[in-house]
Amino acid sequence: MVREKVTVSTRTLQWKCVESRTDSKRLYYGRFILAPLMKGQADTIGIAMRRALLGEIEGTCITRVKFENVSHEYSTLTGIQESAHEILMNLKEIVLRSNLYGTCDASICVRGPGYVTARDIILPPYVEIVDNTQHIARLTEPINLHIGLEIERNRGYLIKMPQDFQDGSYPIDAVFMPVRNVNHSIHSYGNGNEKQEILFLEIWTNGSLTPKEALHEASRTLIDLFIPFLYKDEENLPLEHNQHMVPLSPFTFHDKLNKVQKNKIALKSIFIDQSELSPRIYNCLIRSNIYTLLDLMNKSQEDLMKIEHFRLGDVKGILDILEQHFAIFLPKKKF
């Protein structure tokens, strides 16, 4: 058994990446520690993080494929080595990375003979392929191959159903989870009542996210889920006589939250994807490393206007949201 030494703080709770490697374009590995923790805390955090990493992080997949002149999924195609089903399975293996909201279209248009790989997929600019060497098909004759693709960003699994077959297109079972596996282990040290714990987290991803990015996303998700419990006032939602379920909206920019502007910790815990911003504005802010309300508060109106693809109306929309819900006003210029 190999023993290793890990240096941790004796007082302040800290995390650290102790190992990081890239096994292939579609397999990243990272190992992290969190310490010092009181007895029992490591297991509490480890279980929650594992569930969040495996089930709550969004990924991007090809979910529907449309061929030209293909009668059914198991058809053999003239001039193509693979059957339609084999092409579908190859497309299922392609790993994508995106800032996509909902779905978008892509396509493949090639002429044989030759090999068709992920490099031949024509994508919108906000979607990219992690490994463009992924094999799709081999064209054995000088024919044209046209395939339409539907790409979706979601979480968990998407299982194709018989009713999903429409307009000559074929759905694909999609595994949106960018995290392939997670292990957590606990090391105890100290004596008696002074006993403390170190939490070890091992994370494997498919390359669309690094393990560190996945850890960040999972932590954000858990924070979002627990924030509503931080406020003392309980929402009293009226129930109708024959209503058994009440749809509860997630924590959003609420007009009662203007008190948090004085609390930097609260501002740091409110992420901009909880706001009413349009997807285009959200993507522009993310590309400028603006993730939380605190990040936004550190910018001036002049700073926002310098963001690529930003318009005057976009800045006005952000200012209206901050003023209406938080009574926060961004200065025109930094002092």
C-alpha positions in Angstrom: 0.0 0.0 0.0 1.4 3.4 -1.0 1.1 6.2 1.5 1.3 9.8 0.5 1.6 13.0 2.5 -0.8 15.9 2.1 -0.3 19.2 3.8 -3.5 20.8 5.0 -4.4 23.9 7.0 -5.1 23.2 10.7 -7.6 26.0 11.1 -9.0 27.5 7.9 -11.2 25.3 5.7 -9.5 25.1 2.3 -9.6 23.0 -0.9 -6.8 22.0 -3.2 -6.2 20.1 -6.4 -3.6 17.5 -5.6 -3.6 15.7 -9.0 -4.7 16.6 -12.5 -4.1 14.8 -15.8 -5.5 14.3 -19.3 -5.6 10.7 -20.2 -7.2 11.4 -23.6 -9.2 14.1 -25.3 -12.3 12.5 -23.9 -11.0 11.5 -20.4 -9.8 14.1 -17.8 -9.0 13.2 -14.2 -8.7 15.4 -11.1 -8.3 14.7 -7.4 -9.2 17.3 -4.8 -9.1 17.7 -1.1 -11.2 19.7 1.4 -9.9 20.1 5.0 -10.0 20.4 7.9 -13.5 19.1 8.6 -15.2 18.0 11.8 -16.2 14.4 12.2 -19.0 13.5 9.9 -18.8 16.5 7.7 -16.7 14.9 5.0 -19.3 12.2 4.4 -22.1 14.8 4.3 -20.3 16.9 1.7 -18.9 14.0 -0.3 -22.3 12.4 -0.8 -23.9 15.7 -1.8 -21.1 16.6 -4.2 -21.1 13.2 -5.8 -24.8 13.4 -6.6 -24.5 16.9 -7.8 -21.5 16.1 -10.1 -23.2 13.1 -11.6 -26.8 14.3 -11.9 -27.0 18.1 -11.9 -24.4 19.3 -14.4 -25.6 20.1 -17.9 -24.0 18.7 -21.0 -24.5 18.9 -24.8 -25.4 16.0 -27.1 -26.7 15.2 -30.5 -30.3 14.1 -29.9 -31.8 13.7 -33.4 -30.5 12.7 -36.8 -32.2 13.1 -40.2 -31.0 11.2 -43.3 -32.0 11.6 -46.9 -33.8 8.7 -48.5 -33.5 6.3 -45.5 -36.5 4.1 -44.9 -35.7 2.9 -41.4 -33.0 2.9 -38.8 -31.4 -0.4 -39.8 -31.2 0.4 -43.5 -28.0 -0.3 -45.4 -26.8 2.8 -47.4 -25.4 2.5 -51.0 -21.8 3.5 -51.1 -21.4 3.7 -47.3 -19.7 1.0 -45.3 -21.8 1.5 -42.2 -25.6 1.0 -41.8 -27.8 3.9 -40.6 -27.8 2.4 -37.1 -24.0 2.3 -36.9 -23.8 5.9 -38.0 -26.3 6.8 -35.3 -24.2 5.0 -32.7 -21.0 6.8 -33.9 -22.8 10.2 -33.6 -23.9 9.3 -30.1 -20.2 9.1 -29.1 -19.4 12.6 -30.1 -18.6 14.9 -27.2 -19.7 18.6 -27.5 -19.0 21.7 -25.4 -21.4 24.7 -25.6 -23.1 27.7 -24.0 -26.3 26.5 -25.8 -29.8 27.1 -24.3 -32.3 24.6 -25.6 -31.7 23.1 -29.0 -29.9 24.1 -32.3 -29.3 22.6 -35.7 -26.1 21.3 -37.3 -25.3 19.3 -40.5 -22.9 17.1 -42.3 -22.4 17.6 -46.1 -19.5 15.6 -47.6 -18.7 13.8 -50.9 -17.0 10.5 -51.1 -15.0 8.4 -51.3 -13.3 8.9 -47.9 -13.8 8.9 -44.1 -16.4 11.1 -42.4 -15.3 12.3 -38.9 -16.6 14.8 -36.4 -14.4 17.4 -38.1 -17.0 17.4 -41.0 -19.9 18.6 -38.8 -21.0 22.1 -39.6 -21.8 23.7 -36.2 -23.0 27.1 -34.9 -20.2 29.2 -33.4 -21.3 28.6 -29.8 -20.9 24.8 -30.1 -17.5 23.1 -30.4 -16.3 19.5 -30.7 -14.0 18.1 -28.0 -12.5 15.3 -30.2 -12.9 16.0 -33.9 -11.2 12.7 -34.9 -14.3 10.7 -33.8 -15.2 8.4 -36.7 -18.7 8.7 -38.2 -18.7 6.8 -41.5 -16.7 5.6 -44.5 -17.9 6.5 -48.0 -16.7 3.9 -50.5 -18.1 5.5 -53.6 -18.2 9.1 -55.0 -21.6 9.9 -53.5 -22.9 12.8 -51.5 -23.8 12.3 -47.9 -26.2 14.8 -46.2 -27.2 14.4 -42.6 -29.2 16.9 -40.5 -28.5 17.0 -36.7 -30.3 18.4 -33.7 -28.2 19.4 -30.8 -29.5 19.9 -27.2 -28.1 21.0 -23.9 -29.7 19.3 -20.9 -28.8 17.1 -17.9 -29.2 13.4 -17.0 -30.5 11.0 -19.6 -32.7 11.3 -22.6 -34.2 7.9 -23.8 -35.7 7.8 -27.2 -39.4 6.7 -27.4 -41.3 5.2 -30.3 -43.4 8.3 -30.7 -40.2 10.4 -31.2 -39.7 9.1 -34.7 -41.0 11.8 -37.0 -40.4 13.4 -40.5 -37.8 10.7 -41.4 -35.6 11.7 -38.4 -34.2 9.4 -35.8 -33.7 10.3 -32.1 -30.6 9.2 -30.2 -30.4 8.1 -26.6 -28.4 10.9 -25.0 -26.2 10.9 -21.9 -25.8 14.6 -21.1 -23.7 14.1 -18.0 -20.1 15.4 -18.6 -18.9 13.7 -15.4 -18.2 10.0 -16.1 -17.4 8.9 -12.5 -16.9 10.3 -9.0 -15.3 8.7 -6.0 -15.0 10.2 -2.5 -13.0 9.0 0.4 -12.3 10.2 3.9 -9.1 10.3 5.9 -9.3 10.9 9.7 -6.5 12.2 11.8 -6.0 13.5 15.3 -6.9 12.0 18.7 -10.1 11.9 20.8 -12.3 15.0 20.6 -9.7 16.7 18.4 -10.2 14.3 15.6 -10.6 15.9 12.1 -11.2 14.7 8.6 -9.9 15.3 5.1 -12.3 14.8 2.2 -10.8 13.4 -1.1 -12.8 13.8 -4.3 -11.8 12.0 -7.5 -13.5 13.2 -10.7 -13.4 11.9 -14.3 -15.0 14.0 -17.1 -15.5 13.4 -20.8 -13.5 16.5 -21.8 -16.3 18.9 -22.3 -15.5 20.2 -18.8 -12.3 19.9 -16.7 -12.7 18.2 -13.3 -12.1 21.6 -11.7 -14.8 23.2 -13.8 -17.2 20.4 -12.9 -16.5 20.9 -9.2 -17.3 24.6 -9.6 -20.6 23.9 -11.5 -21.7 21.3 -8.9 -20.9 23.7 -6.0 -22.9 26.4 -7.7 -25.9 24.1 -8.1 -25.9 23.1 -4.5 -25.6 26.7 -3.4 -28.6 27.6 -5.6 -30.7 24.8 -4.1 -30.0 25.9 -0.5 -30.1 29.7 -0.8 -33.9 29.9 -0.2 -33.5 28.4 3.3 -31.2 31.4 4.3 -34.2 33.8 4.4 -36.4 33.9 7.4 -39.6 34.8 5.7 -41.6 31.8 4.5 -43.5 32.1 1.3 -47.2 31.5 2.0 -48.6 30.1 -1.3 -52.4 29.7 -1.4 -53.6 26.2 -2.3 -56.9 25.7 -4.2 -59.3 23.1 -2.9 -58.6 20.4 -5.5 -54.9 21.3 -6.1 -52.4 18.7 -4.8 -49.2 20.1 -6.2 -47.9 23.7 -6.3 -45.1 24.5 -8.8 -42.4 26.2 -6.8 -40.1 28.4 -8.9 -36.3 28.3 -8.1 -34.6 31.1 -6.3 -34.7 34.1 -8.6 -34.1 37.8 -8.5 -36.8 38.8 -6.1 -37.9 42.3 -5.1 -37.4 41.5 -1.5 -33.7 40.8 -2.0 -32.6 44.4 -2.1 -31.3 43.9 1.4 -28.5 41.6 0.3 -26.6 44.4 -1.5 -24.9 45.2 1.8 -23.8 41.6 2.2 -20.9 40.6 -0.1 -21.2 37.0 0.8 -24.8 37.0 -0.4 -23.9 38.9 -3.6 -21.2 36.3 -4.3 -23.8 33.5 -3.9 -26.3 34.9 -6.5 -25.4 33.9 -10.0 -26.4 35.8 -13.1 -28.1 32.8 -14.6 -30.8 33.2 -11.9 -31.8 36.6 -13.4 -34.2 37.5 -16.2 -31.3 38.2 -18.7 -31.7 37.0 -22.2 -29.4 34.0 -23.3 -27.3 36.3 -25.6 -26.6 38.8 -22.8 -25.9 35.9 -20.3 -23.4 34.4 -22.7 -21.6 37.7 -23.3 -21.3 38.2 -19.5 -20.0 34.7 -19.0 -17.3 35.2 -21.7 -16.2 38.3 -19.8 -15.8 36.2 -16.5 -18.9 37.8 -14.9 -20.6 35.0 -13.0 -22.2 36.4 -9.9 -24.0 39.6 -8.8 -20.8 40.6 -7.0 -18.8 40.4 -10.3 -21.4 42.6 -11.9 -21.3 45.1 -9.0 -17.6 45.5 -9.6 -18.2 46.8 -13.2 -19.2 50.3 -14.3 -21.6 51.1 -17.2 -18.5 52.0 -19.2 -17.0 48.5 -18.5 -20.2 46.8 -19.7 -20.2 48.8 -23.0 -16.7 47.4 -23.8 -18.0 43.8 -23.7 -17.9 42.3 -27.2 -21.3 42.2 -28.9 -22.9 44.3 -26.2 -25.4 47.0 -27.1 -26.7 50.1 -25.3 -30.1 48.4 -24.9 -28.3 45.4 -23.2 -26.7 47.6 -20.6 -30.0 49.4 -20.0 -31.7 46.1 -19.4 -29.1 45.1 -16.8 -29.4 48.4 -15.1 -33.2 48.1 -14.9 -33.0 44.7 -13.3 -30.4 45.8 -10.7 -32.4 48.9 -9.9 -35.8 47.2 -9.8 -34.9 44.2 -7.7 -31.9 45.4 -5.7 -32.0 49.2 -5.6 -28.4 48.9 -7.0 -27.0 51.6 -9.4 -23.9 51.0 -11.4 -21.6 54.1 -11.8 -21.0 55.3 -15.3 -17.3 55.2 -14.8 -15.1 53.6 -12.1 -13.9 56.0 -9.5 
